[in-house]
Amino acid sequence: MIESIPIPGIEDFDRAYWKNCSKNILSIQHCADCKQPRFPPRHMCPKCQSINDEWNIVSGTAVLWSFVIPRPPLLPVFENQSPYVVGLVELIEYENIRIIGQIKTDENIDSLKIGDTLSVRFKKINDEISLPYWVNE
């Protein structure tokens, strides 16, 4: 486990997402009735208002859509990680499905650019939570 960082709470409507992440699998919630994908997970479909859902596994390949490099001063729990990259990635399978996560690169972080192709990885936080992050391909 890593140092104590803020972690998401698990709710009934997103339990499948976190369970899959803990198995190093990225999945996206879909409406079981109209098939509309949605992220972040939620109780009800915004298109047809159905409360029925299903989960589809995705590749985790994404395009860097936007990013920021937080610099000090930061919250104390994040100070030792600085500088780091927080990115918004768009999954290749779904236009307009975007996920926020850390971006890691072997290169200088200043070399990242919008449009880079990234692959998902997972960092185990505890037995229930593994956080997705993305790396350069």
C-alpha positions in Angstrom: 0.0 0.0 0.0 1.0 3.6 -0.5 0.9 6.5 1.8 -2.5 7.7 3.1 -4.2 9.6 0.2 -7.8 10.6 -0.2 -9.7 7.7 -1.8 -13.1 7.4 -3.3 -16.0 5.9 -1.4 -17.7 2.9 -3.0 -21.4 3.1 -3.6 -23.8 0.5 -4.9 -24.0 2.1 -8.4 -20.2 2.1 -8.9 -19.2 -1.1 -7.0 -18.7 -3.0 -10.3 -16.3 -0.3 -11.6 -14.1 -0.5 -8.5 -14.3 -4.3 -8.4 -13.1 -4.5 -12.0 -10.3 -1.9 -11.3 -9.1 -4.1 -8.4 -8.7 -6.8 -11.0 -6.8 -4.5 -13.4 -9.8 -4.2 -15.7 -11.3 -0.9 -16.9 -15.0 -1.0 -17.5 -17.7 1.5 -18.5 -21.3 1.5 -17.2 -24.0 1.3 -19.9 -27.7 1.5 -19.7 -29.1 -2.0 -20.0 -32.1 -0.6 -21.9 -30.9 2.1 -24.3 -27.2 1.0 -24.3 -26.0 4.5 -23.7 -22.5 4.5 -22.1 -21.9 6.7 -19.1 -19.0 7.8 -17.0 -18.8 8.6 -14.2 -21.1 5.8 -13.0 -24.5 6.9 -11.7 -27.8 5.5 -10.5 -29.9 6.4 -13.6 -29.4 6.7 -17.3 -29.4 10.4 -18.3 -30.9 9.5 -21.7 -33.8 7.3 -20.9 -33.9 7.4 -17.0 -33.6 3.6 -16.7 -32.1 2.3 -13.5 -30.9 -0.9 -15.2 -27.2 -1.0 -16.0 -24.5 -3.3 -17.3 -20.7 -3.1 -17.5 -18.6 -3.4 -20.6 -14.8 -4.0 -20.5 -12.8 -1.5 -22.5 -9.2 -1.6 -23.7 -8.0 1.3 -21.6 -6.3 2.9 -24.6 -7.0 6.6 -24.5 -6.0 9.9 -26.0 -4.8 12.7 -23.8 -7.5 15.3 -24.0 -6.2 17.8 -21.4 -3.8 17.9 -18.5 -2.4 20.0 -15.7 0.9 19.8 -13.7 0.1 20.8 -10.1 3.0 22.6 -8.5 3.6 23.6 -4.9 2.0 24.7 -2.7 -0.1 21.6 -2.6 -2.1 19.7 0.1 0.5 18.0 2.3 -0.4 14.5 1.2 0.6 15.4 -2.4 3.7 17.4 -1.7 6.2 14.5 -2.1 4.7 13.5 -5.5 5.2 17.0 -7.1 5.6 17.6 -9.9 3.1 15.1 -11.3 0.5 15.1 -14.1 -3.2 14.9 -13.8 -4.9 14.3 -17.1 -8.3 14.0 -18.8 -8.2 11.1 -21.2 -10.8 10.1 -23.8 -11.3 6.4 -24.4 -10.7 5.3 -28.0 -13.9 3.1 -27.8 -16.2 6.0 -26.8 -16.1 9.5 -28.1 -16.9 11.9 -25.2 -16.2 9.3 -22.4 -13.4 11.0 -20.5 -11.7 9.9 -17.3 -9.5 11.9 -15.0 -6.4 10.2 -13.7 -2.7 10.5 -13.1 -0.4 10.4 -16.2 3.0 8.8 -15.8 5.8 9.0 -18.3 9.4 7.9 -18.5 10.2 11.1 -20.4 10.2 14.6 -19.0 6.6 15.5 -18.0 6.9 18.7 -19.9 7.1 16.6 -23.2 3.5 15.4 -22.8 1.1 16.9 -25.4 -2.6 16.8 -26.2 -3.3 13.9 -28.5 -0.7 11.5 -27.1 -1.9 7.9 -27.0 -1.9 6.3 -23.5 -2.6 3.0 -21.9 -4.3 2.3 -18.6 -2.5 0.8 -15.6 -3.7 0.4 -12.0 -2.2 1.3 -8.7 -3.4 -0.8 -5.8 -4.4 1.4 -2.8 -6.1 -1.2 -0.6 -8.1 -4.4 -1.1 -11.1 -2.6 -2.6 -9.5 0.3 -4.5 -7.1 0.2 -7.4 -6.8 3.6 -9.1 -6.5 3.7 -12.9 -3.7 5.8 -14.3 -2.3 6.2 -17.8 1.2 5.7 -19.3 2.7 6.7 -22.7 2.6 3.8 -25.2 
